[in-house]
């Protein structure tokens, strides 16, 4: 007979840790890891830049929108003082809005033109790279003509209250009246003679030349840019191969080639202004004398 085992079958036991794990414990919602508090965005301070712009506008020629070079430089200095791309973009955006307000709200085209010039003149400064490539002269000229035509359209499209309906006809009358003054003033502008006297012309003609010259021009100043040439040297060189007694018209002198002007040519106005300076005796030097005979074209003759 088989012996009965005295060993009782052991009850299954559980590890204490297992029991604890088995006990349902309250759970808590996962919490986000603490993040750094976002720094408050500091508003862009354009006070200094805006002050420079407003000061430049007070010094702008109200009849042409021309900003003095010194004033424009101050605006550019204030622009360069802005630290970073964001404030510089904000400055440009502020100028854009000011320009729109000048056109649509204030109806002040010349103020708008001044603001455009100020914006176009903004520069962040030298980046330390190589020499900047020269701008395309054709594109620059196209831009200039287009901006002037846009300005004309804006002016004619915002006729102030109280202006008579026949204003357009009066414009044509005035243009006819000052046409003769344009050539004389153009000759003075093109002349290299430091002693040439400025002709008396209508303020309208002066304003037109200022607009055509852009921001660099001033009242009565000559056209800037390009090499400085001596019209008298051109005269002497042109008459070097002319026999004594030989006569050349102003147009012929202007078209003749000289080493002084190279591939360029002086304007007929510049030649005329040098031969016949206003308020002075006609030119007579270097074996050349100015000639103005009645019924004939003006010019110069070689006397020796």
C-alpha positions in Angstrom: 0.0 0.0 0.0 1.5 3.2 -1.0 2.5 5.7 1.6 0.5 8.8 1.7 2.6 11.9 1.4 2.5 14.1 4.5 3.6 17.1 2.5 0.8 19.4 1.9 0.7 21.0 -1.6 2.0 24.6 -1.2 -0.4 27.4 -2.0 0.8 29.6 -4.7 2.4 32.7 -3.3 2.8 36.1 -4.7 5.7 38.4 -4.4 4.9 41.5 -2.3 5.9 43.7 -5.1 3.7 41.9 -7.4 0.8 42.4 -5.0 1.5 46.1 -4.9 1.6 46.2 -8.6 -1.7 44.3 -8.8 -3.4 46.9 -6.5 -4.9 49.6 -8.6 -3.2 52.8 -7.8 -4.7 56.2 -8.5 -3.2 57.7 -11.7 -2.5 61.3 -12.4 -2.7 63.1 -15.7 0.7 63.5 -17.3 2.0 66.9 -16.9 3.9 68.8 -19.6 7.5 69.4 -19.0 8.1 72.9 -17.8 9.0 75.1 -20.6 10.8 78.4 -20.6 8.4 81.3 -20.5 8.3 83.1 -23.9 10.0 86.4 -23.7 7.7 89.2 -24.4 8.3 90.7 -27.8 9.9 94.1 -27.6 8.3 96.6 -29.9 10.5 98.1 -32.5 11.6 101.6 -31.6 11.7 103.8 -34.7 11.7 107.1 -32.8 15.1 108.3 -33.9 14.5 107.2 -37.5 11.1 108.8 -37.7 12.5 112.1 -36.2 15.2 112.1 -38.9 12.6 111.6 -41.7 10.3 114.3 -40.3 13.1 116.7 -40.0 14.2 116.0 -43.6 10.6 116.6 -44.8 10.6 120.1 -43.2 13.7 120.9 -45.3 12.3 119.5 -48.5 11.5 121.8 -51.4 7.7 121.8 -51.4 7.5 122.7 -55.1 9.7 119.8 -56.3 9.8 117.2 -53.5 13.6 117.5 -53.6 15.3 116.5 -50.3 18.6 118.1 -49.4 21.5 115.7 -49.6 22.6 116.4 -46.0 19.1 115.7 -44.7 18.9 112.4 -46.7 22.2 111.4 -45.2 20.9 111.9 -41.7 17.9 109.7 -42.4 20.3 107.0 -43.8 22.5 107.3 -40.7 19.4 106.8 -38.5 18.5 103.8 -40.6 21.9 102.2 -40.2 21.7 102.8 -36.4 18.7 100.4 -36.2 20.0 97.1 -34.9 18.9 94.1 -36.9 16.8 93.2 -40.0 13.5 93.5 -38.2 13.7 97.2 -37.3 15.1 98.0 -40.7 12.2 96.3 -42.4 9.8 98.1 -40.0 11.4 101.4 -41.0 10.9 100.7 -44.7 7.3 99.7 -44.0 6.7 102.9 -42.1 8.0 104.9 -45.0 5.7 103.0 -47.4 2.7 103.8 -45.3 3.7 107.4 -44.9 4.0 107.7 -48.7 0.6 106.1 -49.2 -0.9 108.5 -46.7 0.7 111.5 -48.4 -1.0 110.5 -51.7 -4.4 109.2 -50.6 -5.0 111.3 -47.4 -3.0 114.5 -47.6 -3.0 114.7 -51.5 0.6 115.9 -51.2 2.5 114.5 -54.2 5.7 116.3 -53.5 5.8 114.9 -49.9 5.2 111.4 -51.4 8.1 111.9 -53.8 10.4 113.0 -51.0 9.5 109.9 -49.0 10.1 107.7 -52.1 13.6 109.3 -52.5 14.4 108.8 -48.9 13.4 105.1 -49.1 15.4 104.5 -52.2 18.4 106.2 -50.6 18.4 103.8 -47.6 21.5 101.7 -47.3 22.5 99.2 -44.5 26.1 100.1 -45.0 29.1 98.3 -46.5 29.1 94.6 -46.2 32.9 94.5 -46.6 32.6 92.7 -49.9 34.1 93.7 -53.2 33.4 96.7 -55.2 29.7 97.1 -56.0 28.9 96.6 -59.7 27.7 99.8 -61.4 23.9 100.0 -61.9 22.6 99.5 -65.4 22.3 103.1 -66.8 19.4 102.1 -69.1 17.4 100.7 -66.3 18.2 103.7 -64.1 17.0 106.0 -66.8 13.8 103.9 -67.4 13.0 104.0 -63.7 13.5 107.8 -63.6 11.3 108.5 -66.6 8.6 106.1 -65.3 8.6 107.7 -61.9 8.2 111.2 -63.4 5.3 110.0 -65.5 3.7 108.4 -62.6 4.1 111.6 -60.6 2.5 113.6 -63.4 -0.5 111.2 -63.5 -0.9 111.4 -59.7 -0.8 115.2 -59.8 -3.3 115.5 -62.6 -5.5 112.9 -60.9 -5.7 114.9 -57.6 -6.8 118.3 -58.7 -7.4 120.4 -55.5 -10.7 122.0 -54.8 -11.1 125.5 -56.2 -9.1 124.9 -59.3 -10.8 126.2 -62.5 -11.9 123.7 -65.0 -9.7 125.3 -67.7 -6.5 124.5 -65.8 -5.3 122.2 -68.6 -5.5 124.9 -71.2 -3.6 127.3 -68.9 -0.9 124.7 -68.6 -0.5 124.6 -72.4 -0.4 128.4 -72.4 2.3 128.5 -69.8 4.4 125.9 -71.6 4.2 128.0 -74.8 5.3 131.0 -72.9 8.4 129.5 -71.3 9.6 127.4 -74.2 12.1 129.9 -75.3 13.6 130.0 -71.8 14.3 126.3 -71.7 17.1 126.4 -74.2 18.9 129.3 -72.5 18.7 127.6 -69.1 19.8 124.3 -70.5 22.8 126.0 -72.1 23.7 127.5 -68.7 23.3 124.1 -67.0 25.5 122.4 -69.6 28.1 125.1 -69.6 31.5 124.4 -68.0 32.3 128.1 -67.7 32.4 129.0 -64.1 31.9 132.7 -64.9 28.7 132.1 -67.0 25.8 134.0 -65.6 22.5 132.3 -64.9 19.7 133.5 -67.2 16.5 134.9 -65.9 13.8 132.3 -66.3 10.4 131.5 -64.9 10.3 129.5 -61.6 8.4 126.9 -63.5 11.5 126.2 -65.7 13.7 126.0 -62.6 11.3 123.5 -61.0 11.3 121.4 -64.2 15.1 121.2 -64.2 15.2 120.3 -60.5 12.7 117.5 -61.1 14.7 116.3 -64.1 18.0 116.3 -62.2 16.7 114.5 -59.2 17.7 114.9 -55.6 21.3 116.1 -56.3 20.3 119.4 -58.0 19.9 122.7 -56.2 18.7 126.1 -57.3 20.9 127.2 -60.2 23.4 124.4 -59.8 24.9 122.7 -62.8 24.1 119.1 -63.7 26.3 117.0 -61.6 28.0 113.7 -62.4 30.4 112.7 -65.2 33.8 114.1 -65.9 34.5 117.8 -65.7 35.5 119.2 -69.1 36.7 122.5 -70.3 34.7 123.9 -73.2 37.5 126.4 -74.0 40.0 123.6 -74.5 37.5 122.1 -76.9 37.4 125.3 -78.8 41.1 125.6 -79.1 41.5 122.0 -80.2 38.8 122.3 -82.8 40.3 125.4 -84.4 43.9 123.9 -84.4 43.4 122.6 -88.0 41.4 125.5 -89.2 43.2 128.1 -91.4 43.2 131.7 -90.3 40.0 133.4 -91.3 38.1 130.1 -91.2 34.6 130.2 -89.6 32.7 127.5 -87.8 29.1 127.7 -86.6 28.1 126.8 -83.1 26.6 123.5 -84.3 29.8 122.6 -86.2 32.0 123.4 -83.1 29.7 121.2 -81.0 29.9 118.3 -83.4 33.6 118.5 -83.9 35.8 115.9 -82.1 38.4 116.9 -79.5 40.6 115.1 -77.0 39.0 117.1 -74.2 35.6 115.4 -74.9 36.8 112.2 -76.4 33.9 110.2 -77.7 31.4 112.6 -76.3 30.4 116.0 -77.6 29.6 119.3 -75.9 26.1 120.6 -76.3 25.5 123.5 -78.7 24.2 125.4 -75.6 27.5 125.0 -73.8 29.4 126.3 -76.9 27.1 129.2 -77.2 27.3 130.1 -73.5 31.1 130.2 -73.7 31.3 132.2 -76.9 28.6 134.7 -75.9 28.5 134.8 -72.0 25.6 136.9 -70.8 26.5 140.3 -69.6 30.1 140.0 -70.9 32.0 140.7 -74.1 31.9 137.9 -76.7 34.8 135.4 -76.5 38.1 136.6 -78.0 41.2 134.6 -77.0 43.6 132.0 -78.2 43.4 133.3 -81.8 39.6 132.7 -81.8 36.8 135.3 -81.8 33.1 134.9 -81.4 31.1 136.0 -84.5 27.5 137.1 -84.6 26.7 138.7 -87.9 23.2 139.7 -88.7 21.3 137.2 -90.9 24.0 134.5 -90.4 24.5 131.7 -87.9 26.5 132.5 -84.9 29.8 130.9 -84.4 33.6 131.7 -84.2 36.4 132.6 -86.5 40.1 131.8 -86.3 42.0 135.1 -86.3 45.5 133.8 -86.2 
